[in-house]
Amino acid sequence: MRFWLLDKIRSWEPDVELTGVKNVTLTEEYLADHFPEFPVLPGVFMLEAATQAGAWLLRLSEDYAHSVISLKEVRNVKYADFVAPGQTLEVTVSMVKKDERLATLKVEGQIGDRQTLSGRIVLQRYNLVDRDPVLRDIDERIIQHFRRAQKLLLPTALAAAAV
């Protein structure tokens, strides 16, 4: 993952909802091109922030049962406002439906009380070992990577309270 688009997980309830924040700063390299005279967070990055929030909801709710969580489908996404440097995007994902492989989530993005993003996403999840037994070690390395990242994104008190 080249861009981490969540700076912090503000709240989460297993299998129900997660809220994360993205602080947009002028030093982010993609803002030089989007747009030089009017820098704003690209809409695709708002969607990626929601995807990452959904992946964290699944990881935390399922105790890292799957090494790979990826975006499968986007439905009815609407962008309502810009997110400029100095603003904080708050992204909330809520579980709509989940089975062994797919999870459908409602996504909402806001700056304060102004909506910036809404829609639904479908995430798929799996382990590499399911496709090739030789990849078991890679699954474990990926899971350990995200367990370490959790310590940066999720305050310890919040992690303990949600268990």
N, C-alpha and C positions, 0 to 999 in steps of 0.2 A: 504494500500500500504506500503510494508515494505521498499522499496528503492525508494527514490526520485532521479530520474536520470536527472533532469533538475535543474541547479542552477540559471538560469536566462533566461528570454525571452528577446531576443535582439531586435526582430522586429516582427510585425504582421500586416496583412491586412485582415480585416474580410472576411471570406469565400474564401480567396485566398491562403494565405501563412503565415507560422509562422516559425521563426528561434529561436532556443533555444541553450543554451550552457551547457555542462557538463564538469566541471573541475575534472579531475581524480587525486586523491591524494593517496599517499602510505598508508595513515591511513585507507582506506576503507577495512573493514574486509574480504570481499570476495577475495581480492588480495593475502591473505596469502595462499590460496589454488589454485589460478589461476594465475600464477604458482609460487611456492616458489622461484625459481631461475630466473624467467623471468616474473615478474608480468605484466599482461595486462588486460584491461577491457574485460570481456567475451563478445563474439558476441551477446549472448542473451540479455545482458544489453544494447548494442548499439541499438538493436531492441526495447527494452523496452523504451529507451530514445526517440526513434522516435514515439512510441505508445503514450507516455505521451505528446509529443509535439503535435501530432494530436488531442489528447483529449483536450488540451488547446486551440487549434485553434477552435474546435467545441464549447467548453464552452464559450469562449470570443465572438465568432461570433453569438451565439444563446442566449446570456445573461443567461446562466446557465439553459436552458430549460429542460435538462435531468440530473438526479442525477447519472446515471450509464453510463459510456462509456467504452467499453471493446474491446479488439482485437478479431476479428472474423476470419480473414483470412490473410495469408501472401503470397505474390506472388513474384517470381523471386528475392529473396533477395540474394545479393552478398556482401561478405566481401573482401575488397581489401587491408587493412593495419591494423596493430595493433595500439591500443591506450594505451600508457604507462603512469604511474604516472608522473605528471608534465605537461602533455599535456591537451589541451582543445579540446573536441569534439564539433563541431558545427553541429547541426541537423536541416535540413530544411524540412518541410512538405508542400506540395502543393496540393490543392484540385483538384481532377480529376472529381469526380462525387459525387452527394449527393441527397438522397431522405429523406423521413420522418424517416427512421430507420437506413439506412446504409450510410457510407461515405467512398469513395475510395480516398486514398492519395498516391502521389508519395513521397518517402522518400530519402533523401541524407544525408550522414554524411561525414564530412571533418575535417582534422587537417590542418589548413592553407590552402594550395592549393592542398593537397593530399586527394583523395577520400578514405573513409574507409568503406562506406556502401551505397548501393543503392537498390531500389526495390519499391514495392507497398504494402500497407496494407489496409485492410478493417476494419473499426471500426463500431460497432453497439452501438446504444444509446437508452435508455428508462428510464422510471421512475418505481420505485417499485410499486407505487400506481396503475399502469396499470394492475398489476397482482393480487394485493390484496389491497383494500381500507384502510385497517388497517395500512398500511405502509407509509401513507402520512407524518407523522412526521419524519420518518427516511429519506425520500427523502429530506425534508427540512434541516435536520441536515447535510446531506452529501453536499448539495449545499452550506450551510453556511460555512462548512469546506473549500471548495474550494474557496469561495469568500475571506476568510481570507488568504489562501495560495497565492492568486493572488497578494496581497499586498507585499509579499516577492519576488515573481518571476518577476513581471512586474513593471518597474519604472513608477511612477505616470505620468510623462510627456508623456511617450509612450502610456499609457492607455488613457489619455485625447486626444491625437492626433489622435488615431485610431477611436474614436467615431464619 
